[in-house]
Amino acid sequence: MYRKAVYGAIIGASTAGGWLVVDLLLPEPIGDYLLFGLMGITNMAIGWQVGRSLGKQDKAKSKTLKAPVAGTE
């Protein structure tokens, strides 16, 4: 469990560093609009994937709860 937290911290730091490098390389007025748009699209895609995975987990849990136990009926 601790290892996953470290991996998440490394991924978060590298992502933030990547956005910072892109911000520094792009020209000032247009770069900000482009960067914020890309960040918004990226966050929407990540949120969509997290929502899908949580939905799959909920469906799997509901299937295991609804499944009859052998020998009880």
VENRAQUI-V545615 format. One record per pair of residues at least 24 apart in sequence whose C-alpha atoms are under 6 Angstrom apart, sorted by the first residue. I is the first residue (numbers start at 1). GAP is how many residues later the second one is. D is the distance in Angstrom with one decimal. If there is no record, write none. Layout:
# VENRAQUI-V545615
I|GAP|D  I|GAP|D
This chain:
# VENRAQUI-V545615
none
